[in-house]
Amino acid sequence: MSKSGREIELKLELESSAQDAIKRAGSIKGFTAGRAVTKTLQSIYFDTPDQALRKAKVSLRVRKSGRSWLQTAKLGTGVMGGLSSPIEAEHPVSGRALDFSVIEDPTVRAKLTEIIGEAPLSECFETVMKRTTRQLTREADGTHIELAFDTGNILAGAGSQPLVELEMELKSGPSLALFEAAKALLDDAPFRFSPYSKAERGYRFAEGQEVEEHKPFFADKISFSAGISTELAFRDVLRSCLTQISENRLAVLASEDPEGPHQLRVGLRRLRSAFRLFKQVLNPATLAPLDQMARTIAGEAGALRDLDVLVDEIVAPLVDKAPPSLSFDALLADLNASRDKDIRTTLTDHLKSAEVNQFLLDLAAYTEGRGWLDPENFDQTTLLAQPIEAHAGKALAKQWKKVLGYGKRLEKLSIEERHDMRKAMKKMRYGIEFFGSLYPSDTVKPFLKRMKKLQDIFGYLNDVAMAESLPDKCRALEERSMEAAQAIGFVIGWHEAQCQTKWLHARDYWDATRATPKFWT
């Protein structure tokens, strides 16, 4: 049976054990679930020698199921936040070979001809998957979703790479139903939004690229096309934040690398900064729950990150600088125990919860479903449609005004106000990262260079404030308390002396930053 049209899919990666548990689940809250059907699928993917189809975000395959073969062309195969919506043309064929004559949609046929030209097509790789499908329905809004639990391998040459994926294809109903069903299915099973289609995974494996491990993830640079609307720019920023948050969630759960919680907190801070930089065009009612949960997780990740800094950058480096009579053993042992048993456990337990799953899926739904729309704000449509250049200048100017307010009273700032100025500068920095591509780089770099020096001083001030909290953090130390107290005293005294020296340069760095031309004007 032939099929042509646009499909909407949510692709998620799970651990095999979690996939099996979800597959065996009976009822799914809010939906009626059909019986499971399992088949073995063999898919062979084709492309030209220079991968013209891949470059055009098109996949072309034939798939064997039982004794039948099905040819499928997908146009627009990119995946964002696990969501893909390619145009798909499926037609039965007689065997393993391609047959363009069966394609009924003239637009699809013309597009393939344009991309391929006279180049030969050949097999690139294949996948062999055991697929278990179930049909989900919800009568209230006509939702019909096909669940596909895929477990198998990508094959290229003599090599094989395992793949476990859950695909949720929307057959009918609102697109937000995909995320609602995912929340009901996953509960507290950690997942990853699939960053690639099966075709792209196959290409990467055939090229010898390693399987992606759950490592700390740094945000990709954001770049906007000239004249892009404010709404589409906001969506792209959200996608960047969502990817950084979801990837580093898994990095924290997979290892104790201190960069994991740091990048998780950065991702959450970038998200909250985006909410504020685009506040003028957003619906505050839909924003508040996401912002609150981002703040909560950022606080937990921050507590672990702060202890990492305290141990690795504040206390441990002084072991070799202290007099031989001082011992840091008791202090470091206590801090490490607190970090590993209390702070890390609090964070990881929360990251494995259904609540965090819901947050990630709600953020994805907000991002892809235009959750920022406000039916009562009649000016919002105009604001969202304006070129991002117009919004960016106003947003950066507004944030700089906040920084400027603190800077004018630099010498008189209290400890708390210094902390507030540091946070205002961070939001400014994130705003420049979001919007920097809109301006000539030779005007952006000088301002960033000046501000970074100032941020380094304020960052160190924050670290010293953490050192001053050591007596409270280590109250539980009873044995060898004198040894720990002496070490704490040395740490605080050493860093306070360093801080005084660095703070002397703060005014010069502030004056240099303030005098640098503001590229957004």
C-alpha positions in Angstrom: 0.0 0.0 0.0 1.4 3.4 -1.0 1.6 6.3 1.4 2.7 9.9 0.9 2.6 12.9 3.2 4.3 14.6 6.2 4.8 12.6 9.3 5.6 13.9 12.8 7.8 11.7 15.0 9.3 12.0 18.5 12.5 9.9 18.8 13.9 9.0 22.2 16.9 6.9 23.2 16.6 4.7 26.3 18.8 2.1 28.1 17.8 -1.4 27.0 16.5 -2.3 30.4 14.3 0.8 30.5 13.0 0.1 27.0 12.1 -3.5 27.9 10.3 -2.4 31.0 8.2 0.2 29.2 7.5 -2.2 26.4 6.1 -4.7 28.9 3.9 -2.0 30.6 0.2 -2.7 30.3 -2.1 0.4 30.5 -0.8 3.8 29.7 -2.5 6.6 31.7 -4.8 8.8 29.5 -4.6 6.5 26.5 -6.1 3.3 25.2 -3.3 1.0 24.2 -3.6 -1.8 21.6 -1.8 -5.1 21.7 1.9 -5.3 20.8 3.0 -6.6 17.4 6.7 -7.6 16.8 8.4 -7.8 13.5 12.0 -7.9 12.2 12.9 -5.1 9.8 15.8 -5.0 7.4 16.5 -1.6 5.9 19.0 -0.8 3.2 20.0 2.9 2.7 21.2 4.3 -0.7 23.1 7.5 -1.7 25.4 8.9 -4.4 29.2 8.6 -4.1 29.3 12.2 -2.8 26.3 11.7 -0.4 24.1 14.2 -2.3 21.0 12.9 -0.5 22.5 13.2 2.9 23.6 16.8 2.2 20.0 17.6 1.1 18.6 16.0 4.3 16.9 13.3 2.3 17.0 9.5 3.1 16.2 6.8 0.6 15.8 3.2 1.6 14.1 -0.1 0.9 12.9 -2.1 3.9 12.0 -5.8 4.1 9.3 -7.0 6.5 8.5 -10.6 6.3 8.4 -11.3 2.5 7.4 -7.8 1.5 9.7 -4.9 0.4 8.8 -1.2 0.9 10.6 1.8 -0.7 10.7 5.0 1.4 11.9 8.5 0.5 12.0 11.0 3.4 12.6 14.7 2.6 13.6 17.0 5.5 15.1 14.4 7.9 16.6 16.7 10.4 15.9 16.0 14.1 15.4 18.9 16.7 14.7 18.1 20.3 13.9 14.5 19.3 11.2 15.8 16.9 11.2 15.3 13.2 8.6 16.0 10.6 9.8 14.8 7.1 7.7 14.5 4.0 7.5 10.7 3.5 6.7 8.7 0.3 6.3 5.0 0.8 5.6 2.5 -2.0 5.8 -1.3 -2.3 8.6 -2.6 -4.6 9.4 -6.1 -5.8 12.8 -6.5 -4.1 16.0 -5.0 -2.7 16.5 -2.6 -5.6 15.1 0.9 -5.9 12.3 1.7 -8.4 11.5 5.4 -8.9 8.6 4.6 -11.3 6.4 3.6 -8.3 6.6 7.1 -6.7 3.2 8.7 -7.1 4.0 12.2 -5.8 5.5 14.2 -8.7 7.1 16.7 -6.2 9.0 13.9 -4.4 10.0 12.3 -7.7 11.2 15.7 -9.1 13.2 16.5 -5.9 15.0 13.2 -6.0 15.8 13.6 -9.7 17.1 17.1 -9.0 19.4 16.0 -6.2 20.7 12.8 -7.8 21.1 13.9 -11.3 23.1 11.4 -13.4 25.0 10.1 -10.3 24.8 6.4 -9.6 23.1 5.2 -6.4 24.6 2.4 -4.3 24.0 0.8 -0.9 25.7 2.6 2.0 24.7 0.7 5.1 21.7 -1.1 6.6 19.9 -1.6 9.8 18.4 -4.8 11.2 15.9 -4.0 13.9 13.4 -5.9 16.0 10.4 -3.6 16.1 7.5 -3.9 18.6 4.6 -1.6 17.8 1.6 -0.5 19.8 -1.2 1.8 18.9 -2.3 4.5 21.3 -5.6 6.3 21.0 -7.5 9.0 22.9 -11.0 9.5 21.8 -11.4 13.0 23.4 -9.2 14.7 20.8 -8.9 12.0 18.1 -5.2 11.3 19.0 -3.7 8.2 17.4 0.0 7.5 18.1 2.0 4.6 16.9 4.7 3.5 19.4 7.7 1.7 17.8 10.2 0.1 20.2 13.4 -0.6 18.1 16.2 -2.8 19.2 18.9 -3.8 16.8 22.1 -2.9 14.9 23.5 -0.6 12.2 25.6 -2.6 9.8 28.3 -1.2 7.6 31.1 -3.2 6.1 32.1 -5.8 8.6 31.1 -3.6 11.6 28.0 -3.4 13.7 26.7 -0.8 16.1 23.8 -1.3 18.5 20.8 1.0 18.6 17.9 1.2 21.0 15.2 3.8 20.2 11.6 4.6 20.9 9.8 6.2 18.0 6.4 7.8 18.5 4.6 8.7 15.3 1.6 11.0 15.4 -1.0 9.5 13.0 -3.7 12.0 14.0 -4.5 14.5 16.7 -2.6 17.5 18.2 1.2 17.4 18.1 1.4 18.1 21.9 -0.2 14.7 22.4 3.2 13.1 21.6 4.8 14.8 24.6 1.8 13.9 26.8 2.1 10.3 25.8 5.9 10.3 26.4 5.4 11.6 30.0 2.9 8.8 30.6 5.2 6.2 29.1 8.6 7.2 30.6 7.6 8.0 34.2 11.1 8.1 35.8 13.2 6.4 33.1 16.0 8.8 32.0 16.0 9.3 28.3 17.8 11.2 25.6 16.2 13.2 22.7 17.6 11.4 19.7 19.9 13.9 18.0 20.0 12.0 14.7 17.7 10.0 12.4 18.6 6.4 11.8 19.9 7.4 8.4 22.3 9.9 9.9 23.5 7.4 12.5 24.2 5.0 9.7 26.3 7.5 7.8 28.2 8.4 10.9 28.9 4.7 11.7 30.0 4.0 8.1 32.4 6.9 8.4 34.0 5.4 11.6 32.6 7.9 14.0 32.5 6.5 17.6 29.3 5.9 19.5 28.3 9.0 21.5 29.0 8.5 25.2 27.3 10.6 27.8 30.0 13.2 28.2 29.7 16.8 29.3 28.1 18.8 26.5 29.1 22.3 25.6 26.5 24.5 23.8 27.0 24.9 20.1 27.4 28.4 18.8 24.1 30.1 17.9 24.0 31.8 14.5 20.9 33.6 13.0 20.2 34.4 9.4 19.7 38.1 8.7 16.1 39.1 9.1 14.9 35.9 10.9 11.8 36.6 13.0 12.1 37.1 16.8 9.9 34.1 17.3 12.1 31.7 15.2 15.2 33.1 16.9 13.7 32.4 20.4 12.8 28.9 19.2 16.4 28.3 18.1 17.8 29.5 21.4 15.4 27.2 23.3 16.5 24.3 21.2 20.1 25.0 22.1 19.3 25.2 25.8 17.2 22.1 25.7 20.0 20.1 24.1 22.6 21.3 26.6 20.4 20.6 29.6 19.2 17.1 28.5 22.7 16.0 27.4 24.3 17.1 30.6 21.6 15.5 32.7 22.8 12.2 31.3 26.5 13.2 31.7 25.9 13.8 35.4 24.2 10.4 35.8 27.0 8.6 33.9 30.1 9.9 35.7 31.5 12.2 38.4 33.3 14.4 35.9 32.9 17.9 37.5 32.3 19.4 34.0 28.9 17.6 33.9 27.1 19.5 36.6 28.9 22.7 35.5 27.5 22.5 32.0 24.1 21.4 33.3 23.9 24.6 35.4 25.2 26.7 32.4 22.4 25.2 30.2 19.8 26.0 32.8 21.1 29.5 33.4 21.2 30.1 29.6 17.5 29.0 29.5 16.5 31.3 32.3 18.5 34.2 30.7 16.6 33.5 27.4 13.3 33.8 29.2 14.3 37.2 30.5 15.9 38.5 27.3 12.7 37.6 25.4 10.3 38.4 28.2 8.6 41.2 26.2 7.3 38.7 23.6 6.3 35.8 25.9 3.2 34.6 27.8 4.3 34.8 31.5 1.6 32.2 32.5 3.1 29.4 30.5 6.7 30.5 31.3 6.5 30.4 35.1 6.4 26.6 35.7 9.4 26.0 33.4 11.4 28.8 34.9 10.7 27.6 38.4 11.8 24.1 37.7 14.9 25.3 35.9 15.8 27.4 38.9 15.3 24.4 41.2 17.6 22.0 39.2 20.1 24.8 38.6 20.3 25.3 42.4 21.0 21.6 43.0 23.6 21.4 40.1 25.1 24.6 41.5 25.5 23.2 45.0 27.5 20.3 43.5 29.5 22.6 41.2 30.3 24.9 44.1 31.6 22.1 46.2 33.7 20.9 43.2 35.2 24.4 42.9 35.7 24.6 46.7 37.6 21.3 46.8 39.4 21.3 43.5 40.2 25.0 43.0 40.0 26.7 46.5 41.3 24.1 49.1 43.3 21.5 47.3 45.7 23.9 45.5 46.8 25.3 48.9 48.1 22.0 50.2 51.5 22.6 48.6 51.5 26.3 49.7 50.8 25.8 53.4 53.4 25.3 56.1 54.4 21.7 56.6 52.8 21.7 60.0 49.4 22.2 58.5 47.4 19.1 57.4 44.4 19.3 55.0 43.5 15.7 55.3 40.5 16.0 57.7 39.1 19.1 55.8 39.4 17.5 52.4 38.0 14.2 53.6 34.9 15.9 55.1 34.3 18.1 52.0 34.6 15.0 49.7 32.2 13.0 51.8 29.7 15.8 51.8 30.1 16.2 48.0 29.7 12.6 47.2 27.1 11.4 49.8 24.8 14.4 50.2 25.1 17.0 47.4 25.7 14.6 44.5 23.0 12.2 45.7 20.4 15.0 46.0 21.1 16.0 42.4 21.3 12.6 40.8 18.1 11.4 42.6 16.2 14.3 41.3 17.7 14.0 37.7 16.4 10.4 37.7 12.9 11.4 38.7 9.6 11.6 36.8 9.5 15.3 37.6 12.6 16.1 35.6 11.4 13.9 32.7 8.2 15.9 32.7 10.2 19.2 32.8 12.3 18.2 29.8 9.3 17.0 27.8 7.3 20.1 28.8 10.2 22.3 27.6 10.4 20.4 24.3 6.6 20.8 23.9 6.9 24.5 24.7 9.7 24.9 22.2 8.1 23.0 19.3 4.5 23.9 20.1 4.8 27.7 20.4 4.0 27.6 24.1 4.9 31.3 24.4 1.7 32.4 22.6 -0.6 34.6 24.7 -4.2 34.8 23.4 -4.8 37.9 25.4 -1.8 39.9 24.1 -2.9 41.5 20.9 0.5 43.1 20.2 2.4 39.8 20.6 2.0 38.7 16.9 3.6 41.9 15.8 6.5 41.6 18.3 7.1 38.0 17.4 7.2 38.8 13.7 9.7 41.6 13.9 13.3 40.9 12.8 15.5 39.6 15.6 17.9 42.5 15.0 15.2 44.9 16.4 14.6 42.8 19.5 18.2 42.0 20.2 19.4 45.6 20.4 16.6 46.5 22.9 17.2 43.3 25.0 21.0 43.9 25.2 20.5 47.6 26.0 18.1 46.7 28.8 20.4 44.1 30.3 23.4 46.5 30.1 21.4 49.1 31.9 21.1 46.7 34.9 24.9 46.1 34.8 25.6 49.8 34.6 23.4 50.5 37.6 25.7 48.3 39.8 28.9 49.5 38.1 28.3 53.2 38.9 28.4 52.2 42.7 31.2 49.7 42.3 33.3 50.7 45.4 30.1 50.9 47.6 28.6 47.5 46.6 27.9 45.2 49.5 28.9 41.5 49.3 25.3 40.6 48.2 25.2 43.4 45.6 28.6 42.2 44.2 26.9 38.8 43.8 23.9 40.4 42.0 26.2 42.3 39.7 28.0 39.1 38.8 24.7 37.5 37.9 23.7 40.5 35.8 27.0 40.3 33.9 26.4 36.6 33.3 23.0 37.3 31.8 24.6 40.0 29.7 27.2 37.4 28.5 24.6 34.9 27.6 22.7 37.6 25.7 25.8 38.4 23.7 26.3 34.6 23.0 22.7 34.5 21.7 22.8 37.6 19.6 26.4 38.0 18.8 26.2 36.6 15.3 24.0 39.5 14.3 26.8 42.0 14.6 30.3 42.3 13.1 32.7 40.1 15.1 35.3 42.9 15.3 32.8 45.0 17.3 31.7 42.2 19.6 35.1 40.8 20.6 36.5 43.9 22.2 33.5 44.3 24.5 33.5 40.6 25.4 37.3 40.7 26.1 36.9 43.7 28.5 33.9 42.2 30.3 35.5 38.8 30.7 38.3 40.3 32.8 35.7 41.9 35.1 33.7 38.6 35.3 36.9 36.7 36.3 37.3 39.1 39.3 33.6 38.7 40.4 33.8 35.0 39.9 36.8 34.8 42.2 35.0 36.9 44.7 32.2 34.3 44.7 34.8 31.5 45.2 36.2 33.4 48.2 32.8 33.8 49.7 32.5 30.0 49.5 35.8 29.6 51.3 34.5 31.9 54.1 31.6 29.4 54.5 33.9 26.6 55.3 33.4 26.8 59.1 29.6 26.2 58.6 30.1 23.5 56.1 32.5 21.6 58.4 30.7 21.9 61.7 30.3 18.2 61.9 34.0 17.7 62.2 34.8 16.5 65.7 37.9 14.4 65.5 41.0 16.3 64.6 38.9 19.5 64.7 41.9 21.6 65.5 43.7 20.3 62.5 40.7 21.2 60.2 40.2 24.6 61.9 43.8 25.5 61.2 43.5 24.5 57.6 40.3 26.4 57.2 41.9 29.5 58.7 44.8 29.3 56.3 42.5 28.8 53.3 40.3 31.8 54.2 43.3 34.1 55.0 45.2 33.2 51.8 42.3 33.7 49.5 41.1 36.9 51.2 44.6 38.4 50.6 44.4 37.3 47.0 41.0 38.8 46.7 42.0 42.2 48.0 44.8 42.3 45.4 42.4 41.4 42.6 39.7 43.8 43.7 42.1 46.7 43.3 41.9 46.1 39.5 38.1 46.0 39.4 37.6 49.7 38.9 40.1 49.8 36.0 38.4 46.8 34.3 35.0 48.3 34.8 36.1 51.7 33.3 37.6 49.8 30.3 34.4 47.8 29.8 32.2 50.9 30.2 34.3 52.8 27.7 34.2 50.1 25.0 31.8 50.9 22.2 28.4 49.1 22.6 28.1 47.1 19.4 24.3 46.7 19.8 23.7 50.5 19.4 
